[in-house]
């Protein structure tokens, strides 16, 4: 059976959700369409999902469901045998696509001229209508996205004059219980915090967030909006990191000591000494048994969590500003002040590769994908980079400061500036680097990004701290410093 491959533009932009939710104008009401259509219109009924829609006689209509793996790659596949003949631009008069995932974040204004999005009323619920001129085909695109319980419907008119002119009347014939597509309030919680809070991790269960301040550590309960644990340090905390199992904390103090602490009892388990300069990075191994530290003293040290020093080395390039550890602990990505940047063989304790990248600044970091083949590196200013260790190639670079890779290996997130110079978080697929969505709203430089353990949430830190839901692009929490 032959296949026709039709590519539907479903690129990401959480700005759609935020812009719609922030809109203060009333949502227009729809009215019954019986008087606006001919009596001989056809009715399509979908018994599985319990909805019906009417359209003019003789129209070419296509309804299809999309595989989960297809929508992830922005591709819709139709079989040629049952695909209707087309009027214009290879599209029926009316196309209905049913998906299990919310497609709204995948429709991005960067692919359209005259981009417009509106919340419209359908029945007792709301839908999102997006329109614009496709920059690639130069044809006008219109889509309406609505939610029915566990599925989402995308309605697309054909590009004939008849299809476009009649689309509004067709929408008014839609009969089912429609769920609200967007919340009235995008940010579920805005929380006032003191200055100098640095988020460290989302704890297991995604209901608590761990912060470092210059005075110590705080665990904040996102359900009760209360501090759960406050751990004061004997002096300024320079860096802090949580173990993969979430139970052990390591912090580096201003006197260059690193203390290993049981999070919930606040018991100091071990103290690591040996660095003679400020500790710039500390990372746990995937197993949680080892700790890797870097310092302005030009060294990298490998520790057992019980306090013993396993090895130390001076990779060259001056002060070591960031490190990344492969899941199997065989290699380190090392970011230095002078450069070039390096991959270190931990087992042989020697240089494995040098990367043709310039020197870095404080705030530099590196992170590996779950299989250890790809790692991202940020130099604390300028673009961030992806590198493939196996073939020693650089598949991508861009952005302007922070970078994070999701723990499932699906996404990369990085900070960037939009066309107006505003800070945004950009989410792309790690494989192929296709754009997923853009998350706007930060003021000032976004200097830190990290994912939750299950990859469903993303934390971004600038002048404020934001917690995003990846699947929907929704801003769940905002921690602000300038408080009322």
C-alpha positions, 0 to 999 in steps of 0.5 A: 500500500502506497503512502502519502506523507503530509506534514502538519506544522505542530511546532512548540510555543508555550507563549500561545498558552501564556498569551491566551491565559493572560488575555483579559477580554471576554471570550466570544460566545457561539450561537446555535448554527441551525439557522446558518446552515442548509438543512441538507448538511451532512452529520459526522458522528464519532461514537468512540469519543462521543461527538458530532459535527456537520458540514456541507454536502459533497465536501471532502472530509478526513478524520484520522488518529495520530500515533504517539510516535508520529506526533513527536516527529511532527508527522501525520501519515495517511494511506493513499487508498482512503485519503480523499481527493483534494481541492487545493494544497493537498488538503480536504475541505475539512480535516479532523485529527485526534491525538492523545497529546495536547498539540497546542504547544507545538503550534509556534508563531515563528513559522507564521506571518500575521500570526494570531491566536484566540480563545473561542467558545465551543459549547460550554467549553473553550477552544484555541483558534490559531491562524497565520500565513505559513512562511514556507508555503506562503498559504494561509493556515487555520486550525482550531484545537479543542479537548474532549476528556482524554483526547484533543481534536484538531480541526483544519479547513481546506484552503479553498474559498468555500472551506475557509468561508464556511469554517466558522459555521461548521464550528458552531455545529460541533456537539459534545462536552468540550473541556476548557483548553486553557486556564484563566490563570496560567501561573498557578502559584506566585510565591515571594522568596528572599533574594539569592535563592538558587534552585537545586532540584525538584524532589521525587514526586514533583511536589517539593523544590530544593533551594540553596541560599548563601545561608544554607538550604531550604526545602519548599513544599509546593502543595502547602506553599510552606518551608518544610526544611531549613538547614543553616550552614556555618558559613556561606554555601557556594555550591550544593547538589542533591544525590540521585536518590534524593536523600543525600546533600553535598554543599561546598562552603566558602572555606573550600570544604565539602560536607556530605549531609543526610537531607532529612536529619541534617546530619553531617555524614562526612567532610571532604577537604583538599581543595585550596580554591573556591569549589565551582562545581560538584556532581554526584555519580549516577549511583550516588556512591561518588562525588566529583568536584572542580575548583579554582585551584585548577583541579578535579577531585573524585571522592567516595561519599564515605569521605575518601579521595579516589583520585585527583588531576589537573587537566590544564586550562587554568581554573576548572569551572564546570564538569559533567559525568557520564552515567557509566562514570567513565568520562568527564566533560571538563570546562576550564577558564582558558580552554580548550575544553576537554573530555577526560578518561576517568579510568585511565586518568588521562585526557581523551579528547580536546574540543575546539572551544574557547575559554569559559567563565564562572557559571559554565556547566556540562551535562551528558545524555542518558546513553553518554554519547551526547553532551551539552556544554555551556561556557558561561556566556555566548552560545551553548554547544552539543557534542557527540563523543563517538564521532567527535562532531558538534551537531548543534550550537546556539542560545546564550548561556544555560543548557540542560538535557532531560533525563529521558534523553528526549529534550534539550533546553537552553536559554536564548533571546527572542527578536525583541531581546527578551530572555526565553527558554527554548525546548528542542528534541535532543535527536534532530534538534527540532524545535518543540516550544519556546517559553517566554516571560523571564526578565534578565539573563536566564542562568540556570536550567534543570529538569525534574527526575522524571523529565516532566518539569523544567526549572528556569532561573533568572531574576525570578524562578519558574517551574514549567510543565513540559507536556503543555508548556504551562507555567506552574509556579513563579518564585519572585524576589521583588515582593509586594 
